[in-house]
Amino acid sequence: MKRILPLFALLLILFGCGKPQADLLIYNAKIYTVNDKFDIAEAMAVKDGKILAVGSSADILKQYGATEEVDANGKAVYPGFIDAHAHFFGYGESLQSADLTGTTSWEGVLNRITEFAKTHPDGWLTGRGWDQNDWQNKQFPSKEKLDELFPNRPVLLERIDGHASIANQSALNAAGITKSFTLTGGEIVEKDGKLTGLLVDNAVELVANKIPPPDEKKATKMLLDAQKNCFAAGLTTIDDCGLNFDAVEFIEKMHNNKTLKMRLYVMLSDAEKNYDYLFKRGKIKTDRLNVRSFKVYADGALGSRGACLLHPYSDMPNKSGFLLSDSKHFEEVAKKINEHGFQMCTHAIGDSANRTILKIYNQVLGGKNDKRWRIEHAQVVAQSDFNLFGSASVVPSVQPTHATSDMYWAADRLGKERVKGAYAYKQLLDQNGWIPLGTDFPVEQINPMLTFYAATVREDAKDFPQGGFQMENALTPEQALRGMTIWAAKANFEEKEKGSLEVGKFADFVILENDIMKANHQQILQNKVLKTYLNGEKVYENK
């Protein structure tokens, strides 16, 4: 009898007098399920990393017991945010380099890199984030002062968009660049017969490829630092756009030993070794890793005038940008990817680049389909070409903060008529009825609140421009939230397992201080993530 009573007591504890047991209950919340009806619930139960039930607080608390119960105190709960276009691995690398964002002059850049060098005395000096458009003198810098400061140490400083860099002479020497030469999809800039150190698009890789790759210890730190910051921002899935297969294998190793938790949707870069690898291995799909697509690069960026335009830049009539490869390459790659049943995702900024890729997509795909081929950025589109998204079910994957970052000078680059087809998110949404949203971090900040704000308000933090930038292409709050959750999941073929808070899906969710669906402008910008959960596990808490 003595042995039976303790056993009975244990059963009462484990099964709560007959109640089904969950691992976690969230109640007294405002849960945006982001299901088809956009229902709002009060509570949910989580078991084994997945959502067990969603409903009212009274019903969930009555029906389930749990190891842990969380009173949300009326706060809003959303599906874990998905960044549909970013550079997770690259962001981790940038955290180990000099941060040059926010510099207001070339002198400011030099000061930053000099200070960084004091605490990083060995090897290559790298930095990222300068933007000459933010300086009073908006001309591209040159390398003379870098050569004076670092005559024997190679330096490579990347522009914020990743499509231009400044290299000192030591770095150019390491790459064997002693004079300018012609290359497809890139430019080695000279002035008065001398190298300026400015490299645009494909020219950057000539130098960047000489930087030794990180060892295992450094790479592990890179990814864990990136993960920590992403969880703090409420991000639970990241689309990492453009990696080589060896980086994927390292991520897979970290997932397998449970060092890395972040869910990643990885696009392999357009390179023969990556095609050979994935075609042979096949699609990679686990709960944490999804590799089934390739990232192709059509052109450069608008800020560095590498975006390929149908007509010359309004502020530089002798330039129209360029494609990074000839159109034949894009045709061959598209056919190859399609034949093997993979997804093609192409970076296209300028209206000429978008037209080139859209026509190839339409030709290869042959009409409406569910292959979800993507145009990454779709930044400047000729009015006559928008229909090419809908006609072949092409997914426009956009980053709203690009609009609010570029709006100060975009019309100078494009002219007042052509700019109307830029950052045209509503027009793009109308093509297929859905649109995934991302940030392109580290080009932009990782904060999803800025994505939501830029998509809906289209102003900067100082309320410029009054009334918003080209508001005819703003998204509604519901559309923006869907773009950051369920539509981003759909772009990754993952809408049945994440992106909304529904029974059977992963328990990836975030609790925010302010309800973005009801908050004013400043509350959105200053919003805080209170808690982030991945697979029902609390991976971040604001303390």
C-alpha positions, 0 to 999 in steps of 0.5 A, a space after each residue: 500500500 505504501 508503494 501504491 500511494 506515491 505512484 498514484 500521487 506521481 500520476 496525478 502530477 504527470 497527468 493533472 487529474 486526466 488533463 492532456 499534458 502540454 509542455 507550455 501554455 501561453 494565455 491571456 494573450 492577443 495571438 495573431 494566428 495569421 491563418 487564412 481568416 487572420 483569426 485572433 486567439 487568446 491562448 495556445 498549448 505547445 507539445 514537443 515543439 509544435 502547437 497542440 491547440 489554439 483558442 480562448 484562455 478559459 478553454 485552453 487552461 481548462 483542457 490542458 495542464 502544462 509543465 510551464 504556463 506563461 501569462 502574456 499579460 495581454 501582450 500581442 503574440 505573432 508567428 516567429 518572424 521570417 526574413 525572406 532575404 538576408 545574409 546570415 553567414 555574411 552578417 556573422 562575418 560582418 560582426 567580426 569586421 569593422 562596422 562602417 555604417 553611419 559614417 558621414 565622411 571618408 575621414 569617418 571611415 578611416 577613423 573607424 578602421 584605424 580604431 578597429 586595427 588597434 584591437 585586431 592587429 593581425 591579418 587582413 583588415 576588413 570593414 563594411 557599411 560605408 555609403 557615399 550617399 550619406 556624405 556631404 561629398 558624395 563622390 566615391 573615395 580613393 585609396 591614397 589615405 588607406 595606403 598611407 595608414 596601412 602600407 603593408 597590411 591589406 585592407 578591403 572596405 565594403 560598401 553597404 550594399 556589398 556591390 562596391 569596395 575600396 581596396 588599398 594597394 597591399 590588397 590589390 597586390 595580393 590579388 595581382 591587380 596592377 592596372 585596370 582591365 576589362 571584366 564582365 559584370 564588374 569595374 576596376 576604376 582608374 583615374 588619371 591612369 592610376 588605380 583608385 582602389 574602387 572595385 565594383 561588383 565582380 571586381 570585388 571578388 578578385 580581391 575578396 577571394 584572397 582573404 583567408 576563410 575563417 577557421 572553425 572556431 571563428 566561423 562558430 563564433 560568427 554564426 552564434 553571434 548572428 543567431 543571438 542578435 536575430 533571436 533578440 529581434 524576433 527572427 526564427 527563420 532566415 533565408 541566407 541568400 548565396 552560400 557555397 556548399 561548404 558553408 552549408 555543410 558547416 551549418 549542417 554540422 552545427 545543427 547536428 551537434 545542436 550548437 546552432 538552433 536557427 532555422 535557415 533556408 539557404 540558396 546556393 550561389 551560382 557556381 558550377 561546384 554548387 550545382 554539382 553538389 546539390 544535383 548529386 545530393 538532392 534537396 536537403 530538408 530537416 526541421 532546421 535546414 532547407 536547401 533547394 534553391 540557387 541564388 543567381 546574380 543579374 546586376 549590381 546595386 542602384 547606390 553604386 550605379 551597377 544596377 542595369 537600366 534600360 536607359 542611362 542614369 539620370 544623374 550620370 548619363 554616360 552610365 546604364 549599369 551592366 549585367 553580371 553575366 551575359 544573358 546566355 548564361 542566365 538562360 542556360 542556368 535557368 534551364 538546368 535548374 528547372 530540369 533538376 527541379 530546383 528553385 531559381 532566385 535571381 538578384 535583379 535591381 535595375 529595370 533592364 535586369 528585371 526584364 531580362 530575367 523575367 523574360 527568361 523565367 517566362 520562357 522556361 516556366 511556360 506559364 503559371 505554375 507552383 515552382 515559386 521562382 523568385 526575383 530577389 529585390 525586384 527594385 526597379 521595374 518598367 511599367 510594361 513588365 509588371 505583368 511578367 511576374 503574374 504570367 509565370 507565377 514569379 515571386 517578387 521577394 522585396 525588402 521594404 527598408 531599401 525604399 526608405 534608405 534609398 528614397 532620398 536619392 532614388 529619384 536623382 538616379 532614376 528620374 521622376 517618371 522611372 522612379 514610380 516603378 521602383 519599390 512598387 510593393 503593392 503593384 508587385 503584390 497584386 500580381 500573385 496575391 502574396 509577397 515575401 518580405 525581408 531586410 537584406 541584412 547586413 545591408 540593412 538592419 536586422 530589425 523586422 519592426 523596420 521592415 513593417 514600418 517601411 512597408 506600411 508607413 514609408 517614412 523615416 524616423 523623422 517623419 520624412 517625407 510627410 505622408 510617406 514615399 510613393 504611398 500608392 505602393 504601401 502595404 496594409 498592416 495585415 499584408 506586411 505581417 503576412 509578408 514577414 510570416 506566412 508569405 515568407 514561409 510560402 516563398 520557401 515551400 514551408 507554409 505547412 510547417 511555419 509562418 502561422 500559429 496553427 495546430 501542428 505547426 512549429 511553435 515559433 513565436 514572438 511576444 512584443 511590447 507593443 501591438 504593431 497592428 494597433 501601434 502608432 509610428 513611434 511605438 512601432 519603431 521603438 518596439 521591443 521583443 519581450 520573448 522569442 520562442 523557437 520550437 517551443 523553447 524560449 531562446 530570448 528574453 528581454 530582461 
